[in-house]
């Protein structure tokens, strides 16, 4: 199904992920995942992919307001119109795509600074966010290409695995502040991710993902460094006890 196109179910999944990625904040107010995701999906699925701008905007509206919302809305609109009118050639997409994302971010932020006034700090932040969004667009391109040729018997390459982990970071950042019935959804998803990876990959993989999950909160807010060690140690023990099956993995995580 992914090789020839996507059905309604996949579009629902992409829309939910777009909403979550749009909420992903790093370094105290940067949202580079939204333009990167839009560019990648619009390149992978020409014309139709530009519709992802709608759930992305809905996600941004839950975390951004005022002039910043106008800036990100301008980025989304500029990219959506660009990809509706222009189809990126497959041989050039790996350097054209990040360039287009960087240009969209800089144009929108540049116009905003032209109104509010230029300063060196804002220019530096704009360039950094543009470069980061451009790099993330390549990450999403790798993931989309991997999913389009996905087969049960095929393992993801090292590059694809790294990109998937980066996407998981974005998902965890996007779930920050989401609670259902008083339950922290980011914390639950993070723990499930550690347990699943520890069960499938062993102690080393569990410890690595535990460290990753512990680092994620520090991208958006100041947290105690001890949380990184706690998650990492829990992932390590979950992997150590994975030989006893699913129950052993869970008990190892709880023990950690």
Secondary structure, 3 states (H helix, E strand, C coil): CCCCCCCHHHHHHHHHHHHHHHHCCECCCECHHHHHHHHHHHHHCCCHHHHHHHHHHHHHHCCCCHHHHHHHHHHHHHHHHHHHHCCCCCCCHHHHHHHHHHHHHHHHHHHHHHHHCCCHHHHHHHHHHHHHHHHHHHHHHHHHHHHHCCCCCCCCCHHHHHHHHHHHHHHHHHCCCCEECCEEHHHHHHHHHHHHHHHHHCHHHHHHHHHHHHHHHHHHCCCCCHHHHHHHHHHHHHHHHHHHHHHHHHHHHHHC
